[in-house]
């Protein structure tokens, strides 16, 4: 290989590295975050699974553990939730895909039930502490769900 071509290839490689470094620096300066998680209350048109999976760079891991749980459903109404049914115990507005969980689970924990993913955002009345309660928009849907005993998968 002649010396002029080698010098030109080296110059091109250095130029590419410099351009990449500049682009990366600009991206970091404007606050680019690869793993940012959208807030479902700010983006109601997003599919729940896009929201849950967007926080992961890889597909969901295996569940940390599984339990057999009693699963019921509730509606965001004053009769069922008290004076402010639009706000869950976590402080977030209600959204499809939210779930009321026992107090031993932290808010934001992903919970799998019946091949669906939910986010622990709410709490049940202490009388029903051991249950999981799926948020549903209408009472017919919740009544149709009923009371089920199913495998519950808890994710990190």
Secondary structure, 3 states (H helix, E strand, C coil): CCHHHHHHHHHHHHHHHHHHHHHHHHHHHCCCCCCCCCCCCCCCCCCHHHHHHHCCCCCCCCCCEEEEEEEEEECCCHHHHCCCCCECCCCCECCCCEEEECCCCCCCCEEEECCEEEEEEEECCHHHCCCEEEECCCHHHHHHHCCEEEEEEECC
